[in-house]
Amino acid sequence: MPTYSYIAENLEDGCPSCRRGFDLRRPMDRAPLTQCPLCKKPVKKLLSSFNMPKLTKPLSVSDAKKAGFTILEKRCDGNYEKL
């Protein structure tokens, strides 16, 4: 289940939990929260970043072999040959 972040719409009006923001694990098919579960004041869903791996350089064939991958190369007749 993904984790969603929420914060109070009016920071002076909410409880300490929703004023500083809170995270909540919810199924993707459920609608976003509209009120704080503790104080029932309006909250809004925050946009958050997602995790994306960074590659500093492309892997070479030798790096891939060292990592345990099998390297295949497509030949002109449509078959693949193991390198």
C-alpha positions in Angstrom: 0.0 0.0 0.0 1.3 3.5 -0.8 1.9 6.1 1.8 0.2 9.5 1.4 1.1 12.8 3.2 -1.5 15.2 4.5 -1.4 18.6 6.1 -4.1 20.9 7.6 -5.6 23.4 5.1 -5.6 26.1 7.7 -2.4 25.6 9.9 -3.8 27.7 12.8 -7.0 25.7 13.0 -5.8 22.0 13.1 -4.5 19.8 15.9 -0.7 19.4 16.4 -0.7 16.3 14.2 -2.2 17.8 11.1 -0.5 21.2 11.6 2.9 19.6 11.1 1.6 17.0 8.6 1.2 13.2 8.9 1.7 10.2 6.7 -0.9 7.5 6.2 -0.9 4.2 4.4 -4.0 3.8 2.3 -5.1 1.5 -0.6 -4.9 3.2 -4.0 -8.6 2.7 -4.7 -9.7 4.7 -1.7 -10.5 8.4 -2.1 -8.1 10.9 -0.4 -8.8 12.1 3.1 -10.7 15.3 3.4 -10.5 15.7 7.2 -8.0 14.8 9.9 -8.7 11.5 11.6 -8.1 13.1 15.1 -9.6 16.6 15.1 -11.9 16.3 12.0 -10.6 19.6 10.5 -10.0 19.8 6.7 -6.8 18.5 5.4 -5.2 18.4 1.9 -3.0 15.8 0.3 0.6 16.8 -0.4 2.5 15.9 -3.5 5.5 13.8 -2.8 8.5 12.7 -4.7 8.9 9.1 -5.8 12.0 6.9 -5.7 13.8 6.6 -9.0 17.2 5.0 -9.2 20.0 7.0 -10.7 22.6 5.5 -13.0 25.8 7.4 -13.2 27.0 5.6 -16.3 25.6 2.8 -18.6 26.6 -0.7 -17.6 29.2 -2.3 -19.8 29.0 -6.0 -20.8 31.8 -6.8 -18.3 30.0 -4.9 -15.5 26.8 -6.8 -16.2 28.6 -10.2 -16.3 30.3 -9.4 -12.9 26.8 -8.6 -11.5 25.6 -12.0 -12.5 23.5 -11.1 -15.6 23.4 -13.2 -18.7 24.3 -11.2 -21.8 22.5 -12.0 -25.1 23.2 -10.5 -28.5 20.6 -10.7 -31.3 22.0 -12.1 -34.6 20.8 -11.2 -38.1 18.8 -14.5 -38.4 16.6 -13.6 -35.3 18.3 -15.9 -32.8 20.1 -14.8 -29.7 23.6 -15.8 -28.8 25.0 -15.8 -25.3 28.2 -13.7 -25.0 
